[in-house]
Amino acid sequence: MKKVLIIANLFHSSPRVPEVVKYLSEFGWEPTILTIPAKETPQNYSEYLLNPFKKDKIIKTPYQGDIFWLWRKIFRLFGFDMNKSILNQTKEKTGITSQKSFIDFIFNFYQAIFGYPDDEKGWEKPALKTADKLFEKEKFDAIISSSSPVTVHIIASKLKDKYKIPWLADFRDLWTQNHNYSYPWWRKIFEEKLELRTILPADALITVSYPWAEKMKILHKKEEIYTITNGFDPENINFPPIPLTEKFTITYTGQIYTEKQDPLKILVALKDLISNGTINPNDVEIRFYGPEYLWLQKEIEKYKLSSVVKQYGIISKEVSLKKQWESQILLLLNWEDKQEKGVYPGKVFEYLVAQRPILATGGFGLDVVEKLLNETETGAYISTIDGIKKSLIKFYLEYKQKGKISFKDNLEIINKYSAREMAKGFVNILNKLSND
């Protein structure tokens, strides 16, 4: 069996990397993971996903911490929870509820200066030292690095130069072409040069959608950029389906990217339908699981929906799956950017195996999410408030008539996006490069 060294922060790379790792050995490749020590939070489920992966193949490099490690120690003295966002807690303690504020600017500026090229740049030296020890003990046939953070590619690039073995650079998120790039223009000038210099030795570049692959071709001047979409673990399919909630529940799990995703559209639509008597507020609940946002709570209260729309905070992976499986509808907040057609919101593939209808709101249509939902016939893609209202009415009427929302079983098509197929995509490239 051939061996591959995978360089990734498991906390950030879940579920893509852990899911791929679970199935690589089925296709003749034994993985070893070089990573950062895990954060002990309910949000971190990389260890859960990797079970029953061999723990001795997960190499956790000694590491002081990201660029905020010292600040965390200082803020702890003032009662901050180290397992929650310092930024969100600072805004909460200062009473700031806006999505973008002066404090957001300060945090961003600090990251722009001291977090170049990313917040985990301090991991490079200890990771390289640990990697050298690994190469002394065993022979690896290839390297895979998966970003973000982009430091993993810098590490892999230096290992490629030293050990002369095939290197696959996997971009779960793009680097300087990132749709969520938030740093000043002057930083991007330097960082783009760093990206080109770092990635030049890579034997293969991989990303998660065709539109992103096309963008990368322009910057990196490569004839071929491979596309391997994210996927779902087939072990997590909701079968047989668990009982649904009695209420007309609409559930969202995960982070909300401010100014990029808009949960207000469904709030406005629901408020109108409750106000005109179309929907009984006693029947419905919208549930948000993930980081709690003061600005979202302010909007919920503004529309007088506090009894209907609730934020429940961060929950574990297992609980998150169960909340999805029991829901009548799953809410997907699509990317609000006319120029960006290649973004798959992180939860869309996880939602597929819940076997519950997906209501994708926002965006501008003709993007990868709309194509995915149409192909799998798993939900409705609605970009406008009026469209959301019509879709909610249709779902609600079915709920009132049947007591539940039906779901079309289309597992044969959905299985094209399984983690096993994802792993097979990586193996095809590994085999091609290792045999050249």
N, C-alpha and C positions, 0 to 999 in steps of 0.2 A: 504494500500500500504506500502511495506517495504521501509526502507530508507538506503541509502549507502552514506558514506562520501568519496569523491574522492580527493586525494591529488596529485596535479600536477601543474607544471608551464605551464599555458595555452599558453604562448608564444612559449615554446619549444615543447609542446605536441600536437600542432595543426599539422595536422587536426585530428589525431586519437582520442584524448580524447573528444574534442568538438563534433565530429560526433557520438561517442558512447553515449554521454550524451543526445543528442537530441532524441534518440530513446529508452532509458532505460524505461521511464515511460509507453511505450506501452506494456511492459512485466511485469509491476507490481512493478517497483523499482523507487523510487523518489531520484534523486541525489542532493547532495549539494557539491559544489566544493570549496576546500580550495586552494588558489593560491596566487601568487605574483602579485602586481600591474602591469598592462600591460604597455609595452613600447609603446610610441606614435610614431610608424613608419609605413610606408606603408606595411612593411613586416609582421607586426603583424595583423593577420586577425582572431584571436580567437573570438573576439566579433562578427565579421561578421558571423562566422560559428555557433555561439551559438544562434543567433537570430532565433526565438523569445523566447529563454530560459529565465526563470524568473531571473531577475537581483538580486533579494534578495537571491537567492540560490548560487550566486557567492561571496564567502567571500574572500576579498583581504586583506591579512595580512599586517599591517604596517611593513615596511622593509627598512632598510637604503640602501641596494644595494649589488651587488656582490663584489668580491675582487678588482674590478677595479673602484669602485665608486669614490674613492678619486682621482685616476689618471685622471678620466674623468673631474673632476672639474679643475684640474691643466692644463690638455691639452686644455681645453676650452679657457684658457687665451691666447693660442697660435693659436687660430683660428680653432681648430678641431671641426668637426660636431659630436655632441654626439649621433646622431642616426645612425652613421656609424662606422665601425670597426676601433678602434684605431690602430691596427696592420697595416691594409691596408693603412690608412692615413699616418702613420709614414714612411712606405716604399715609399709611393708616394712622400712625402716631402723630403726624402733623396735620391730619384732617384733610389731606388732598385727595379729591375724588376724580379729577380729570384724567383722561387717558394719557395725555402728554403734558408735562409740567416742567418747572425749572429743575426739580429733583431728577426727573427722567433725563434732562439734558446733561446734568452733572455726571450721572452714572454713565451715560453714553460717552461723554468726553473722556472720562477716566479710562474706560475700556479702549477708546480709540488710541490713546497715548500708551498706556501701560499694558494693554492686552493685544499687542501686535506680535504675531499675526492672529493670536487668539488668547482667550483667558487661561489656557492650559499649556502655555509655551514652556513653563518650568518642568514639564514632564519629559521633554526631549532628552536631556542628558541622562537621567536615571533609566529611561526606557532603552536608550542605545547601549548603556552599560549592561543592562539585563539581557538584551538581545544578543550581545556578543557572547555572554556566558551560555546562552541557549545554543548558539551555533557551534560552540566548542564541544557540546555534549552530543548533538545529533545533526543530521543532515536534513536540510529543508529543500524542497524542490521548487517552491514558489512563495511569494509574499502577496498578501492582500491587505491593503490599508483602506479603511472606510471612514470618511469624514461626514459630519463635523465631529470633533475639532480638526482643523486643517493641519495641526501639528503632527497628526499621524502620517500624513503624506511626506512631511519633512523627514521624519524618522525613517520611513520606508525608502525614500530617495537615497539617503545615506547608506542604508543597508544594501540597496541595489548596487550602488557604486562599489561597495566593499566586497560583496559576496557573489556578484555577477549571476544572479538567478532571476527568473521572470518575476515581474512585479505588476499586479493589477491594482489600479487606483480607482476605488469605488466612491462616487459622489452621491450620497443620500441627499445632500444639499449642495448646490453649486458654491463656488468659492467667491471670487469677486463679481461673478455674474448672478449672485444670489438675489432672488426676488425680495428677500428680507434684509438686504444689506443696508445697514443704518449708519455707517461711518462717513466722515466728511470726504469730499472729493480728493483732497490732497493726500489722504491716506490711501485711497484706492489707486492712485497713480503708482505709488511704491509697491503696493500689495499685488497689483496685477503683474508687475515684473517678477516679483517673488514667486507667484503662482506659475508663470511660464517656465522659470528656471527650475523650480522644484519638480514639476510634472514632466518635463522634457524626457527624462530617462525611462518613463513608464512604458511598459510593453503593451498595455491595454488600458483604456479609460472606459469606465462604466458609469451610467447614471440611471435614474429611475423613470424617465419618461422621454418619449421621442422629441417633443419640443425642446427639452433641455439638452438632448444630444445634439440637436441642430445648432443651438447656441454655442455649445462647447467646440464644435467643429470650426466655427468662425474664429474663436480666440486661439485655439491650440493648433489650428491648421492640420487637423488629422482627417484622413479620408474616412475612417470608421471610428465611431464612438458607439459602444455597445449599450443597449437598453435592456435592463432587467428591472421590471417593476417590483415594488414592494409586494408583500403577499401576506397570507395568513397561515397559521399552524393548523393543519388538518385535524390535529388532536382537539382543537377548540371548537369544532363544529357543534352547534346546539342541536344535537340529535340523540335521543328523541327530544323534541322541544319541551322546555320547562313551562309550567303554567304562567299565563300572562297576568298582569295586574288587572284589577277590577276597573280601575280608572282609565281614562283615555290619556295614557302617559306618553310624553315625548321626551326622550332622553338624549343629552349631549354629554360625552365624556372627553376629557382632555383639556389642553390649554387653549386659550383664545388669544390670537395675535392681534393686538390693538391696531387699528387703522388698516388691517389686512383682512380681517373677518368681521362680519357685522351681525351680531345676534339681535339687533334692534328691529330688524325687519319682521321677524316672527312675533316679537312682542307687540308691535303696532298692529299686525294682522290679527292676532289673537284678541287684543283689546277691542278692536272694531267688531269682531264677531261676538264677543261677550256683550258689548254695549247694545247691539241691535237684536240680541236675543237668539242668535243662531246657535251659539254654544252655551251650555249651562256651565258656569264656573265651578260648580260642585262636581262635575264629571271629569274635569281636565286637570292635569298637572304637567308642567315643564320642569325637568330636573337637569341641573348642571352639576356634573361631578368633575372636580379638578381644582386648580387654584381659585380662590375666591377673589372677586374683583369689586373694589369699592365703587368704581364708575358704573359697573353693571347693576349693582344693588341700587344705586341712585336712580337709574333708569327704570328698574322694576317698580320702585316706589313711585316714581313720576307717573307711570301709567296705571298705578293702583292695582298692581298684579301680585302683591306680596303673598296673598293666600294661594296663588296659582303657580307662580314661578319661583323656584327656590334653588339656592346654591348650597350644596352639601359638602363642599371641600374635597380634598384629595383622599382617594380610597385605594385599596390594594388592587393588584391585577385581578385576582380571583373575584373580588366583589364587583369590580368594574364589568367583567364579563357577564356576571349574573344580572346586573342591572340592565345591561343591553338586551340579554336574552328574554327578560320578562317584560320588556317595553312593548307597547303597541306600535310605536314609531321611533326611529332613530334620527336625530337631527344632525345634519352635516353642514357646517358653515363653509361655504365655498370661498375661494380667494377673490377679493374685490380689487382686481387689477386688470384693466383692459389689455395690457401688454403682456400679461403672464398667463399662458394657456397650458403650462406644463406642471402645475402644482396639484399633486394628490394630497389632500389633507390627511394627516397621519392615521386617522381612525377609519378611513373608508374601507380598507381591506379587512380590518377587524370586524367592522359592521357586517361585511358579507356573510361571515360564518354565524352571525347571530340569527340569521334567517328571519329577520324582521324588516319591514319596508323602510327604506331610507328616504327622508325628505331633505334634499340638498337645496339650500337657499343661498341666494346671492350670486355673485359672479356675473358674467356676461354671455355665457353660453359658448358652444362650439369648443369646449376645452376637454381635457382628458377625463374629468369627472363625468361630464355628460355622456361621453362615449362609453365609459365603463358601465354606467348605470343602464344605458340603452342595450349594451351587449349582454349584460347579465340579467336584465329585466328585474332589477332588485329595488327600484325606487323611482321617485319623481325628481326631476331637476327643474327648479323654479327660481327665476332671477328677480322677479318683481313682487312687491307687496300684494298687488291684486292677484297675481298668480298663486302666491302662498295662501291667500284667503280661499280661493277656489279649491286648492288641493286639500286644505284643512277641512273644508265643508264636505268634500267627497269622502275623506277618511272618517270624519265624525259621523256621517250618516250611516256608513257601513258599521261603525262601532255600535251605534244605537240599535241598528237592526239585528246584528249578529252577536253583539257583546265582545267582539274582537275584530282586529284588522287581519285580513287573510294575507298570505305570502305565497308567491309562486315558487315552487321547488325547482330550482334550476342548477342543481349541484354539479352537473356535468360540465357546464360552462364555467361556473364559479371556480371549479377545481383547477382551471388554467392558471389561477393566481395563488396557488398553494405554495407554502415554503419549500416543499419538495421540488416543485417545478422551478422555483427560484434558485435553489441549490444546483439543480441540473444545469441551469444557465451559466452559473459560475464555473462548474466543472467542465463544460464544453470549451470555455475559453482557456482554463488551466491546462486541459489536455492538449489543446492546439499549440499553446506556447511551450509546454514542456517537451513536446515531441518535435518541435522545429529544430 
